[in-house]
Amino acid sequence: MTPELTALALAVLLQAVQYGLYTVPANLELGTRYTGGSRDFPPERPMSKRTARLGRAMANHFEALILFGIAVTVVTLGHQSSVVTQIAAWVYLAARIAYIPAYAFGWNPWRSAIWGVGFFATLTMIVASLI
């Protein structure tokens, strides 16, 4: 398996970890009656700021993971793996790991900077595969 595919597999496992980091406190705070229901109405009480942030961080990673998955696919199927794409894949994963506490604890403006590092790493992979 290429390093880029390994980073992608680990990014998917990270997404599963993020799911747990969000859903456990969300269920505790909102109750399973709400979270297990149809959610046709707003919850009776709001989530804590940290739990809501963990939910937004998880949703953001779903979005970022789509682009990263495309980049890994282009690099892999195009046989364009290089030191640049491999480093970029690991930088993406490191940025996504760092993004979780940055978002959860409201580290501004670092949260946005960390997001930018991951996004730039993904774009680097695409550009490197076209050169």
Sequence and secondary structure as in RCSB ss.txt:
>XXXX:A:sequence
MTPELTALALAVLLQAVQYGLYTVPANLELGTRYTGGSRDFPPERPMSKRTARLGRAMANHFEALILFGIAVTVV
TLGHQSSVVTQIAAWVYLAARIAYIPAYAFGWNPWRSAIWGVGFFATLTMIVASLI
>XXXX:A:secstr
  HHHHHHHHHHHHHHHHHHHHHHHHHHHH HHHHTS   S  SS   HHHHHHHHHHHHHHHHHHHHHHHHHHH
HHTT   HHHHHHHHHHHHHHHHHHHHHHTT TTHHHHHHHHHHHHHHHHHHHHH 
